Amino acid sequence: MQSLPISPLPAAAESSLQATDTARNRTFPVAVWYPEAAGASDALPLILFSHHSGGGRRASTFLTTYLASHGYVVAAMDHSEVIAPELLRQENETPEQMAKRGEGWIASRVPDLRFLLDYMLSQPLPGLRVDANRIGAVGHSFGGWTVLEVPCVEPRIRSVVALAPGGSRKRRPGIIPATAEFRWTREVPLLLVAADQDACLPIDGMYELFERAPEPKQMVVLERADHMHFVDDVEKAHEAFRTMPLEGDLAKIQADMRPITELCTGEEAHRFIQDVTLAHFDATLKGQDH
């Protein structure tokens, strides 16, 4: 893959909010990105971003900011497993306690994203309006599974981009046991972006997932890339995970990870992800061809 120059972006603004779900007694930090020049008269398409497990709302600002600079409102939250005390990791957990907590993570994900959608449609930022008829979702890893599941129950989602998503039936031990069922009752254009050297969610699982996904769908593969090429500061994130002290199944995943020097750069990966994600949403939410 050749190194591509990154051209200057139009200006994007960011706001930080707190959204309280009274039904579940949870308050979520929310980040919203939008075009700096957006006016109250402009109803802009909305993209929901769902982060990976262990991540947060600002895990992939290289993408959220980029989409906002091209005419989208982008909203991301810290998911329940980040903010709910009962879902946080505890010291000296038994396997049963860990499994129950994992079930809680899975059960919270889709409700989280539906709550975020309701919150954003309430127009929480004065002077910024979102278009309820043009809503997409993009997520990475566990967030990728989340955006694949939410169309099962949320008819307002019109387009999905899944970045190295969970949900395959070919799952490595140690990976969150969440399977995408694709109980979609309508057409939702899907773009699946995979990494060919992904040690956490290997490429054969991506093909299995894609084969089961309903039409219309497309899949593209980022070459010489691993699982952390979809987050900010790729080089640091990849090496931190590859070298941290781990045991059991996660240590086996680490053993399959190549050093970052043998993979594509974060800049190359980010440019590729930005381009294909924007092209998909422009085509499906704006009716534009690149």
C-alpha positions in Angstrom: 0.0 0.0 0.0 1.4 3.4 -1.0 1.5 6.3 1.4 -1.2 8.8 0.5 -1.1 12.5 1.4 -3.9 13.6 3.6 -5.4 16.9 2.4 -6.6 19.6 4.7 -10.2 19.0 6.0 -13.0 21.5 6.3 -13.5 22.6 9.9 -15.4 20.4 12.3 -16.5 21.3 15.8 -17.0 19.1 18.8 -19.3 19.3 21.8 -19.4 17.3 25.0 -22.7 16.4 26.6 -24.2 14.3 29.4 -27.2 12.2 28.6 -29.2 10.6 31.4 -31.2 7.4 30.7 -33.8 7.6 33.6 -35.2 4.1 32.8 -31.8 2.5 33.5 -30.4 5.1 35.9 -27.3 5.7 33.8 -25.7 8.9 32.7 -23.6 8.7 29.5 -20.9 11.0 28.4 -21.6 11.9 24.8 -19.4 13.5 22.2 -20.9 15.2 19.1 -19.0 16.3 16.0 -20.5 18.5 13.3 -19.5 20.9 10.5 -18.4 24.2 12.0 -20.4 26.1 9.5 -23.6 24.2 10.1 -26.7 26.4 10.6 -30.0 25.8 12.3 -31.7 25.7 9.0 -29.7 22.8 7.8 -31.1 19.3 8.8 -27.9 17.2 8.6 -27.6 13.4 8.4 -26.7 11.7 11.6 -24.1 9.0 12.1 -23.9 7.0 15.4 -20.5 5.7 16.3 -20.1 2.6 18.6 -16.7 1.9 20.1 -14.8 -1.3 20.8 -14.8 -3.1 24.2 -12.4 -1.3 26.5 -12.7 1.8 24.4 -14.7 5.0 24.7 -16.6 7.6 22.7 -13.4 9.2 21.4 -11.7 6.0 20.3 -11.7 6.8 16.6 -11.8 10.6 16.3 -9.8 10.3 13.0 -13.1 9.0 11.5 -15.7 10.9 13.5 -14.1 14.2 12.9 -13.6 13.4 9.2 -17.3 12.5 8.7 -18.3 15.7 10.5 -16.1 17.8 8.2 -18.0 16.3 5.3 -21.5 17.3 6.3 -22.6 14.8 9.0 -23.5 15.1 12.6 -21.6 12.3 14.4 -22.5 11.2 17.9 -20.7 8.7 20.2 -21.2 7.6 23.8 -19.3 5.7 26.4 -21.2 2.5 26.4 -22.7 1.0 29.6 -19.7 -1.3 30.3 -17.6 1.8 30.7 -19.9 3.8 33.1 -22.2 1.3 34.9 -20.6 0.1 38.2 -22.3 -3.3 38.0 -20.6 -3.9 34.6 -17.1 -2.9 35.5 -14.4 -5.4 35.9 -13.9 -6.5 39.5 -10.8 -8.0 41.3 -10.8 -11.7 41.9 -13.8 -12.4 39.7 -14.9 -16.0 39.4 -15.5 -17.3 35.9 -19.2 -17.3 36.6 -19.1 -13.6 37.6 -17.1 -12.7 34.6 -19.5 -14.6 32.3 -22.5 -12.8 33.9 -20.8 -9.4 33.5 -20.2 -10.2 29.8 -23.8 -11.0 29.3 -24.6 -7.6 30.8 -22.2 -6.0 28.3 -23.9 -7.7 25.4 -27.4 -6.9 26.7 -26.7 -3.2 27.1 -25.2 -2.5 23.7 -28.2 -2.1 21.4 -30.3 -0.3 24.1 -27.4 2.1 24.5 -27.4 3.0 20.8 -31.1 3.3 20.6 -31.0 5.7 23.6 -28.3 7.7 21.9 -30.4 8.0 18.8 -33.5 9.2 20.8 -31.3 11.7 22.6 -29.8 13.1 19.3 -33.3 13.4 17.7 -34.3 15.5 20.7 -32.0 18.1 19.2 -29.8 18.6 22.3 -27.6 21.3 20.7 -29.2 24.6 20.0 -28.6 25.7 16.5 -27.9 22.1 15.2 -30.6 19.9 13.6 -30.4 16.3 12.6 -32.4 14.7 9.8 -34.5 11.8 11.2 -34.8 10.3 7.8 -31.0 10.0 7.2 -29.4 8.0 10.0 -26.5 5.7 9.8 -24.3 3.7 12.2 -20.6 2.8 12.2 -18.8 0.7 14.8 -15.6 -1.1 15.4 -15.1 -4.6 16.9 -17.8 -5.0 19.6 -19.1 -1.8 18.3 -19.2 -3.4 14.9 -21.4 -6.2 16.3 -23.6 -3.5 17.9 -24.3 -1.7 14.6 -25.0 -5.1 12.9 -27.6 -5.9 15.6 -29.3 -2.6 16.0 -31.2 -2.7 12.6 -33.0 -5.8 14.0 -35.0 -3.6 16.3 -34.4 -0.1 15.1 -36.2 0.9 11.9 -34.7 4.4 11.8 -31.2 3.1 10.9 -30.8 3.4 7.1 -27.1 2.5 6.6 -24.4 0.6 8.4 -20.6 0.4 8.3 -19.0 -2.4 10.4 -15.3 -2.0 11.0 -13.6 -5.4 11.9 -16.9 -6.4 13.6 -17.6 -9.0 16.1 -20.4 -11.4 15.5 -19.0 -14.2 13.4 -19.7 -17.8 14.2 -16.0 -18.5 13.8 -15.0 -16.8 17.0 -11.6 -17.2 18.7 -11.6 -18.2 22.4 -11.3 -15.1 24.6 -13.5 -13.0 22.3 -16.8 -11.6 23.6 -19.4 -14.3 22.7 -21.8 -12.1 20.7 -23.1 -13.5 17.4 -24.7 -11.3 14.7 -28.1 -12.9 13.8 -29.1 -10.5 11.0 -32.8 -10.6 11.8 -33.3 -7.6 9.5 -36.8 -7.1 8.1 -35.8 -4.5 5.5 -32.9 -3.5 3.3 -30.1 -1.7 5.1 -27.0 -1.1 2.9 -24.0 -2.6 4.7 -20.3 -2.0 4.2 -18.0 -4.4 6.1 -14.3 -3.3 6.4 -11.9 -6.1 7.4 -8.2 -6.3 8.2 -6.3 -9.1 6.5 -3.9 -9.6 9.5 -6.5 -9.3 12.3 -5.4 -11.5 15.1 -8.5 -10.9 17.3 -11.2 -11.3 14.7 -9.5 -13.1 11.8 -10.3 -12.7 8.1 -12.0 -16.1 7.8 -14.6 -14.9 10.4 -15.2 -11.7 8.4 -16.0 -13.8 5.3 -18.4 -16.0 7.3 -20.1 -12.9 8.7 -20.3 -11.3 5.3 -21.8 -14.4 3.7 -24.6 -14.4 6.2 -25.4 -10.7 5.9 -28.4 -9.7 3.8 -28.1 -7.7 0.6 -27.3 -5.0 -0.3 -23.8 -5.4 1.0 -20.1 -4.8 0.2 -16.9 -5.9 1.8 -13.4 -4.4 1.5 -10.2 -5.6 3.0 -7.5 -3.3 4.5 -4.2 -5.0 3.7 -1.3 -5.4 6.1 -3.5 -4.3 9.0 -4.5 -5.7 12.4 -7.4 -5.0 14.8 -6.1 -1.7 16.2 -5.7 0.0 12.8 -9.3 1.2 13.3 -8.6 3.4 16.3 -6.6 6.6 17.0 -2.8 6.4 17.5 -2.6 3.0 15.8 1.1 2.4 16.4 0.9 3.0 20.2 -2.4 1.1 20.6 -1.2 -2.0 18.6 2.1 -2.3 20.4 0.5 -1.7 23.8 -1.9 -4.6 23.3 0.8 -6.9 21.7 3.2 -6.5 24.5 1.1 -6.2 27.7 1.2 -9.1 30.2 -1.7 -11.4 29.3 -2.5 -15.0 30.0 -4.6 -17.8 28.5 -6.7 -17.1 25.3 -5.6 -13.5 25.1 -1.9 -14.4 25.2 -2.6 -16.8 22.3 -4.0 -13.9 20.3 -1.0 -11.8 21.2 1.3 -14.5 19.8 -0.3 -14.2 16.4 0.1 -10.4 16.2 2.9 -9.1 14.0 5.0 -6.1 15.1 3.6 -2.8 13.9 6.8 -2.3 11.8 5.6 -5.2 9.6 2.2 -3.7 9.0 0.8 -0.6 7.3 1.0 2.7 9.0 -1.8 4.3 11.0 -1.9 7.1 8.4 -2.4 4.7 5.5 -5.1 2.8 7.4 -6.9 5.9 8.5 -7.0 7.3 5.0 -8.4 4.1 3.6 -11.1 3.8 6.3 -12.1 7.5 6.0 -12.5 7.2 2.2 -14.6 4.0 2.1 -16.8 4.9 5.0 -17.5 8.4 3.6 -18.2 7.0 0.2 -20.7 4.5 1.7 -22.6 7.0 3.7 -22.6 9.6 0.9 -24.1 7.0 -1.5 -26.7 5.7 0.9 -27.7 8.7 2.9 -27.0 11.6 0.5 -27.5 9.8 -2.9 -24.0 10.9 -4.0 -21.5 8.8 -6.0 -17.7 9.3 -5.5 
